[in-house]
């Protein structure tokens, strides 16, 4: 699996294009804005984007979803508890940017898998930043990758003062990630890559 990282729009949110080089199937994670450069890569590599996966329903991770759906025909997928965020511009905070609502095609829950090409992403429900915040996990042999959205960043965590956020619940989600007992390469919603082992050892929000 190949991963291309973009930061579309003005809010510094990471967007990830994942694709299978062999059969050209792809998915897009957290498009916070439409970016022609992403479409250029999809078209240049002749990729078929099957899913647009949202780790949660906040504006800076979703505002490009409808445009990419229109361009690619991909299905928008999000945790079922984020449905109310997508439907309500105040809860998603898209009301401040005139971007309208996002209509999901697929709702997932903890333990589900989303497949594209020969790859699949497993869903880990990690609430606390929002009700349905989720991490996406890919494993293949020694390769272990996790897309954490705004649950976990390098050295810190996502905010918990928005609608549906809760500090104690978020701490429980960190313990859930810690209990997995594996060292994942972390691709977060903002900032640089890190690893789960490094975060467990150094992030002050992990309980020692």
C-alpha positions, 0 to 999 in steps of 0.5 A: 500500500502506498500513502501520499500525504497532503495538507489541503485548505488553510487549517493544517489538517492532513489528508491521506491518499492510500492506493494499491499499485497493483489493481489501482484501487484507492481511498482518501482519508479526511479531505478537509478541502478540495485540492486539484493536486490530489485529483491530479495524482488520482488521474495520473496514476489511473486510480479508482477511488472507492471510499472517502473515509472520515475519521470524524465529522469536524469541518477541517476534515470533511469540507472537501468530501462532497467535491471529491465524491462528485469527481471520483464517485467514491462513497463517503464513510464515517462512524455512525455516531458522526451522522449528527455532525455531518447533518448539523453545520453547527456541530461540524462547525462548517456553518462558519465556512459556508460549506454546507453538509456532507452526506455519508453513504456508509456508516461503520462501527467499532471492529468493522473493516473497509476494503479497497483493492487487496487492502483493508482498514480496520475501525477502532472507535476512539471517542473523546474528541468527538462522539464517533472519532475513529482510528483506522488500522492497516496491518500486513506482516511487519507493517503496522499503520494507524491513522488517528485523526484528531484522537492522537498527535505527536506529543499531544491529543485532540481538543475535547471542548467541542460538542461531544468531546470529553476528556475522560472518554478520550483518556479511555481511548488512549488506554484502548490504543495502548492495550493493543500491544503493537507499535504502529506508525502513526499518521495523525490528523495534524502534524508529523508522523510518530509511532505509538511506542514513542507516544506511550513513552513520551506523550504526557497524556498517556498514563504511565 
